[in-house]
């Protein structure tokens, strides 16, 4: 059983037992979270349910494992012959979740 759900403006493919890094959620580690904006659900064989826009009654239940920050990404801008150089770094925050269950209605 798998599902594609949306959170934080991004889409993720979830299977029971999978660990995902989603945009930051305001929850403590160990807390349970339910995602009900399921866009697609399937059993991996023949049956696939596609939502219009979401699959009615489908949910993804997960547990918050930890919060963290991704590796640093360097953003370097330069204009030739002008002496313009700008270097920036960015680290994106994330919440790591463990998918416990993908449930259909």
CORVEN-V937479 format. One record per backbone hydrogen bond with DSSP energy under -1.0 kcal/mol. CO is the residue of the C=O (numbers start at 1). NH is the residue of the N-H. E is the energy in kcal/mol with one decimal. If there is no record, write none. Layout:
BEGIN
co=CO nh=NH e=E
co=CO nh=NH e=E
END
This chain:
BEGIN
co=2 nh=42 e=-2.4
co=3 nh=14 e=-3.6
co=4 nh=39 e=-2.9
co=4 nh=40 e=-1.3
co=5 nh=12 e=-2.6
co=7 nh=10 e=-1.6
co=10 nh=7 e=-2.3
co=12 nh=5 e=-2.4
co=14 nh=3 e=-2.0
co=15 nh=18 e=-2.2
co=18 nh=99 e=-2.8
co=20 nh=97 e=-2.9
co=22 nh=95 e=-2.8
co=25 nh=27 e=-1.7
co=28 nh=31 e=-2.0
co=31 nh=64 e=-2.8
co=33 nh=62 e=-2.9
co=35 nh=60 e=-2.3
co=36 nh=38 e=-1.4
co=37 nh=6 e=-1.8
co=38 nh=55 e=-3.0
co=39 nh=51 e=-2.5
co=40 nh=4 e=-2.8
co=41 nh=49 e=-3.9
co=42 nh=2 e=-2.8
co=47 nh=43 e=-1.7
co=49 nh=41 e=-2.5
co=54 nh=52 e=-1.2
co=55 nh=58 e=-1.3
co=59 nh=103 e=-2.5
co=60 nh=35 e=-3.0
co=61 nh=100 e=-2.5
co=61 nh=101 e=-2.0
co=62 nh=33 e=-2.9
co=63 nh=98 e=-2.5
co=64 nh=30 e=-3.1
co=66 nh=96 e=-3.0
co=68 nh=94 e=-2.4
co=73 nh=90 e=-1.6
co=75 nh=88 e=-2.9
co=77 nh=86 e=-2.5
co=79 nh=82 e=-1.3
co=84 nh=79 e=-1.9
co=86 nh=77 e=-3.0
co=88 nh=75 e=-3.4
co=90 nh=73 e=-2.5
co=92 nh=70 e=-2.8
co=94 nh=68 e=-2.2
co=95 nh=22 e=-2.6
co=96 nh=65 e=-3.0
co=96 nh=66 e=-1.3
co=97 nh=20 e=-2.3
co=98 nh=63 e=-2.1
co=99 nh=17 e=-3.4
co=101 nh=61 e=-2.8
co=103 nh=59 e=-2.7
END
